[in-house]
């Protein structure tokens, strides 16, 4: 049985409790008096590959530190949506959170360079560059002053468009359709160039918005489409393959810097290994999600990827405007197979 428990309580722990846990003064329910339990917020369910990868990290961390440290995962937006959990990490009321890469653009616009459409040739290419400190170190450093420490980048799937009315083959098919995107200027502009109307919205609100007609669809990977039952209300999933956006495990710098060197080194190694674990789990989960969605009545179809790629390429030039973004962009391009 996994030692990492899934939080089932609602609400947010107080600052005092968070500081006590991080100092090793409390082990929480089920923990020993000298065990530090790090709380991790996640907006998807416990079966998601990122959650499963962190479960393995927690088990290994507890074993490697003789029970001194472990994680407790709060799934399904128990502690709020991703924007709210970033604020909690910043304030020190939450230890770790997994958040969409585009949300960090709100703190440092240069993060848009790694969230561009049609940027990566494969998940392996994406992970190799985003977890390379030589390439990404300076960018990750820009948000430390915002009390955000980027620890690891995870593959967040390949995002495609799904709608209520029919398959999407070309940008013209998206004309006038309100499509949910994650809240960032880059994503809104991307959907506009793809032909639709980008509509930022928290993930927990999307099902009702599509069901009621406020949205005509959304864009996301197959896991979200199936596990959040969006296949029930938007039965046409079109492989535009427009975006491979990373997710990040973030922490408060105070939490991270408060670890002793040995523990920090152990955790760094475990998180590095978890990137490969998550990639393998994600590939399997996609196959299972597609099968489940098809069984629920969803239709999967190909789109004119070249047409969409050509439509959005101007955003690359618009977002790569500084020496830092240009160096990262060039490094990503050079790392192609």
Secondary structure, 3 states (H helix, E strand, C coil): CCCCCECCCCCCCCHHHHHHHHCCCCCCCCCCCCCEEEEEECCCCCCCHHHHHHHHHHHHHHHHCCCCEEEEEECCCCCCCHHHHHHHHHHCCCCEEEEEHHHHHHCCHHHHHHHCCCCCCCHHHHHHHHCCHHHHHHHHHCCHHHCCEEEEEECCCCEEEEECCCCCCCHHHHCCCEEEECCCHHHHHHHHHHCCEEEECCHHHHHHHHHHCCCCEEEECHHHHHHCCHHHCCCEEEEEEEECCCEEEEECHHHHHCCCHHHHHHHHHHHHHHHHHHHHHHHHHHHHHHHHHHHCCCEEEECCHHHHHHHHCHHHHHHCCCHHHHHHHHHHHHCCC
